[in-house]
């Protein structure tokens, strides 16, 4: 999530699933001390409720990262090797 003018969550082309994911990330920000963008009321005290309302009103923006298309099977193997090198080994 960012303050970039990329895509508004409140717009109709955003899926409900993405709105839930973004609201979850926003709820984490609120738990860590971020200031809510809506006024508090008696019904919306939980971070998750506040985050969902902010998303519903279109007050939260996000940046969608491009997913690379890989047509070469060898490139997928190289990509997997690169990811494995950057992540710690879980054993």
Secondary structure as GFF3:
##gff-version 3
##sequence-region A 1 91
A	DSSP	beta_strand	7	8	.	.	.	ID=ss1
A	DSSP	alpha_helix	16	31	.	.	.	ID=ss2
A	DSSP	alpha_helix	47	57	.	.	.	ID=ss3
A	DSSP	beta_strand	61	62	.	.	.	ID=ss4
A	DSSP	alpha_helix	73	86	.	.	.	ID=ss5
###
